[in-house]
Amino acid sequence: MKPSLLDFTQQELLEQIKPAFRVKQIFGWLYHNYADNFDDMKNIPKALKEELGEKYIVNPLKIVRKEESSDGTIKYLFELQDKKTVEAVWLKMKDTLRNDAGEVLQEAKYTICVSTQVGCKVGCSFCLTAKGGFTRDLSAGEIVAQVVNLKRDNEHKHNRKINIVYMGMGEPLDNLDNLAKAIEIFKEDDGLCISGKRQTVSTSGLSNKIDKLGKMDLGVHIAISLHAVDDELRSELIPMNKAHNINSIIEAVKRFPIDTRKRVMFEYLVIKGKNDDLGSAKKLVKLLHGIKAKVNLIYFNPYEGSDYERPSRDDMMAFQEYLVQHGLLCTIRDSKGIDISAACGQLKEKTQNELEETNI
């Protein structure tokens, strides 16, 4: 496979492409105009485009399917150069605000959820991605391309703010080098200029790599997929907990460099009859004591064949109320895209099943 131009930082391209001003032009085509191929780059000489075309491609992804929810969520399935597929999600977080005259007071706010691997090694029992096992890491360019493609497809101008969450397929810290490079490319001033504070890395808890990410000092936020308050249940939900138990994760989080104005996000997937009781809430308060934390309660998003069920609204509210009463900032994440294949790995699985049925 040819590398993509999106695989490189501006400095790396300066070392490969001369004269230097062409790199700034190319960066503009990639990240301001969302060029899909070399022909789109109108002010780049034909000879240079041909030379670059022999070594590189522009866009390493192709949209093969998308589903749009009534709430504005759009789930994308991408095909890579090797025909493998990954998912990304366009999430509308806030609607456009207008005054009585129809003038825009505040633009709609969006978050892009990206994948970092084809499949995943972690094997969480509640996750559909785990069913397919692990295939390979995504390159930095394949991570970056998800954001570029979604911004292009939604006509989202390059200078409009966007948040990125690394919460799609794969364990981001299992692909740390490519993840870190993608974060740096997103931050480039001549590119998308997405600061670290607008990027959140979600991890299932590789404690040693939480430390490594912290030492890189990329300025990103971290979210911990905790989901349980004792090692027995967490090991059922997340088998790698046996190697990276809850205590090791909590200690790594305490060492992680956090902006003093920000909090560490703890994601807590609430599953009916498993971890939705007030006893679990009490243990969670004790576990997070001393950490500037925010707990994000997430409804389990059911899918066909799952052994787990969605909790009741009443139990979610009671859980949240207990945490808030005991000093923890806590929100309930609104389920996005529940009327489409929004659960991680669901659109990929659905598409694969349909293909298999077609070929029978």
ABEGO torsion letter per residue (X at the ends): XBBBAAABBAAAAAAABOBAAAAAAAAAAAAAAGBABAAABAABBAAAAAAAAAABBABABBBABBBBBAAGBBBBBBBBAAGBBBBBBBBBABBBBBBAAGBBABBBBBBBBBBABBEBAAGBAABAAAAAEBABBBBAAAAAAAAAAAAAAAGBBAABBBBBBBABBEBAAAAAAAAAAAAAAAABAABAGBBAAABBBBBAGBAAAAAAAAAAGAGBBBBBBAGBABAAAAAAABAAAAABBAAAAAAAAAABBBBAABBBBBBBBBBBGAAABAAAAAAAAAAABGBBBBBBBBBBBBBBGBABBBBBAAAAAAAAAAAAAAGBBBBBBBBBGAABBABBGAAAAAAAAAAAAAAX
